Amino acid sequence: MNRSITDRNQKYGTIKVLNLSEWGRPIARIAAKFLEKKPISVIQVTNIHFLLSLFCAWLILEGHILESCFLLIVKGVLDAVDGELARIRERPSHVGRYWDTVADTIGLIAVMWAFGTVLGWNIALTSLLILSILLQYSFFNHFSILVRVLGSGDSTSRIDERVRPVAQPWESQTMVNIFHTIYVLFFSWQDSLVSKISGKGSKNLRFELTVSSFLGYGMQSIVIFLLALTQNLDSLPHLVLGVNVFLVALVLLRSRLG
């Protein structure tokens, strides 16, 4: 039996799950609904939050850290608009999926490099934090994709992207090939690593997704803003390498127990 249009237009379809990082999705849905008939593409929305990330990095370097951290929260909401817009228009895009990952990664590197410059981190620590955050994002994304497939059948994103997908009728196969190659070269190792260390998981993967969602951008941006607000940004490495790693271990243990 085919799922209803309503189920397909919800990120996780029929599965009801608490995703802590998606607190801003209701706002994103309103924005996407407003843009539904407007002459703006999903890729253009992605470009906007990508440029906002770079702007935040510049603000940090200029000493406007609190303002930058607040805008990083706004960026997180905008980051959900492109996906919601694609779902509302019923036009998923492989190019959009890959570019969103590439844009988020470039933005993350820029912001963390700016933090490292201002807070006096050495290159080794900055690099370790960037790598750790990328892996934590991949970890959360792994379970998000699995729940999405189970609940809605959405296969635009896959936990193994090594096989080149066929372009949707509304996108160019050439562009899909280019962005797929970039993704495989720089990101597929993360997907493979997470898949290898993760277990079968619990029923519907609710526990894994909810706990790992704390590692998602939506929650992490709020925590970083609170650290900036309380002038405790020096604790950011402890958050990334301490608390977050503990949560990863907790989810891995649960997924291994099945």
Residue pairs with C-beta under 8 A, 6 or more apart in sequence:
3 13
3 14
3 152
3 153
5 90
7 13
7 14
7 151
7 152
8 87
8 90
8 152
8 153
8 154
9 87
9 88
9 90
10 151
10 152
11 22
11 25
11 83
11 87
11 148
11 152
11 154
12 19
12 147
12 148
12 151
12 152
13 148
13 150
13 151
13 152
13 153
13 154
14 151
14 152
15 147
15 150
15 151
15 204
15 206
17 147
17 204
17 205
17 206
17 209
17 210
18 206
18 210
18 213
19 25
19 144
19 209
19 210
19 213
19 216
20 210
20 213
20 214
20 216
20 218
20 219
21 76
21 140
21 213
21 214
21 215
21 216
21 217
21 218
21 219
21 220
22 80
22 213
22 216
22 218
23 218
23 219
23 222
24 73
24 76
24 77
24 80
24 218
25 80
25 84
27 77
28 77
28 78
28 80
28 81
28 83
28 84
29 84
29 88
31 77
31 78
31 81
31 84
32 81
32 84
32 85
32 87
32 88
33 88
35 45
35 81
35 85
36 85
36 88
36 89
42 82
42 85
42 86
42 89
42 91
42 93
42 96
43 82
43 93
43 95
43 96
43 99
45 78
45 81
45 82
45 85
46 82
46 96
46 99
46 100
46 103
47 103
48 78
49 75
49 78
49 79
49 81
49 82
49 103
49 107
50 103
50 104
50 106
50 107
52 71
52 74
52 75
52 78
52 107
53 72
53 75
53 103
53 104
53 106
53 107
53 108
53 110
53 111
54 106
54 107
54 110
55 71
56 68
56 69
56 71
56 72
56 75
56 107
56 111
56 114
57 68
57 107
57 110
57 111
57 113
57 114
58 114
59 65
59 67
59 68
59 71
60 68
60 111
60 114
60 115
60 117
60 118
61 114
61 117
61 118
63 118
65 118
65 228
65 233
66 225
66 228
66 229
68 111
68 114
69 221
69 224
69 225
69 227
69 228
69 229
70 225
72 111
72 221
72 224
72 225
73 221
73 222
73 225
75 107
75 221
76 217
76 218
76 221
79 100
79 104
79 217
80 218
82 96
82 100
83 100
86 92
86 93
86 96
91 168
91 170
92 154
92 156
92 168
93 156
93 168
93 170
93 171
94 156
94 165
94 167
94 168
94 171
94 176
94 179
94 180
95 167
95 171
95 172
95 175
95 176
95 179
97 156
97 157
98 176
98 179
98 180
98 182
98 183
99 179
101 183
101 187
102 179
102 182
102 183
102 186
104 137
104 217
105 134
105 186
105 187
108 130
108 133
108 134
109 130
112 126
112 129
112 130
112 133
113 126
113 130
115 121
115 126
115 233
115 236
116 122
116 123
116 125
116 126
116 129
119 233
119 234
119 236
121 129
121 237
125 237
128 241
129 236
129 237
129 240
129 241
132 240
132 241
132 244
132 245
133 220
133 240
134 190
135 190
135 193
135 194
136 215
136 240
136 244
136 248
137 215
137 216
137 217
138 187
138 190
138 191
138 193
138 194
139 194
139 212
139 215
139 248
139 251
140 209
140 212
140 213
140 215
140 216
141 157
142 159
142 191
142 194
142 195
142 198
143 198
143 201
143 205
143 208
143 209
143 212
143 251
144 209
144 213
144 216
145 157
145 158
145 159
146 159
146 201
146 205
147 204
147 205
147 206
147 209
148 154
148 157
149 155
150 204
150 205
158 165
159 191
159 194
159 195
160 188
160 191
160 192
160 195
161 180
161 183
161 184
161 187
161 188
161 191
162 184
162 188
164 176
164 177
164 180
165 176
165 180
166 173
166 176
167 173
167 175
167 176
197 252
198 252
198 255
198 256
199 252
199 255
199 256
199 257
199 258
200 255
200 258
201 208
201 254
201 255
201 258
202 208
202 254
202 255
202 257
202 258
205 255
207 251
207 254
208 251
208 254
208 255
211 247
211 250
211 251
211 254
212 247
212 248
212 251
213 219
214 220
214 244
214 247
215 244
215 247
215 248
223 239
224 233
224 236
227 233
227 235
227 236
227 239
